[in-house]
Amino acid sequence: MRDLDIDMFYDKEKEEYYCIRCQYTGSEEDVLEKNEMARFRYRRMLDRITNFDDE
């Protein structure tokens, strides 16, 4: 899912997006939904977290 936005191509005849690295195909709405899910899941991946208190 993290690479979804990198390797996506659009097929005009089928009107869908597809991935060159895996078997994924989907509509624009589906691709945007998956990208939003990836952003939510990995939003803090590059942050250094030093405070673990729930303040």
N, C-alpha and C positions, 0 to 999 in steps of 0.2 A: 504494500500500500504506500510506503514512503516514496517509491520510485514512480508512482502512477502518473504524476504530472510531467515527468521527464521523457518517458518513452511512448507517449500517446500520439497516434496519428489518426487522421480523419478519413473515412472512406465515403466519398460523395455518393456513390451508387447505393450503398446500404444505409447511408445517413447515420453512421455510428462511429464511435471511436474504438480503436484497438491498440493493444500493447504489442511491441515487437519482441519483448522478452518473455511474455507469458501468454496464456490463452484468453486473457480478459478482453471482452467487448462490452460496450455499453453506450447509452445515450448521453447527450451532453449533461442532462440533469443528474444522471447517475455518477458521472465523472466528477461533477462539481460537489455532489454530496460526499463522495469518497475523499476528495481533497480536503473538504472541511473537517471530516472525521480525523484525517491524518494531522491536520494543523492542531486540532484539539488535543490529540493524544501525545504529540511530540512538541508541544509549545514550549516546554521548559527544558528540553533536552540539552541545550547549550548553556543553561544558567548554572552557576555554582551556588548550591544551596547550603548555607551554613547555619541557619536558624531553623530548628525543627519544632519549636514551641508553637502552640496554637494561640498566639496572642492577637 
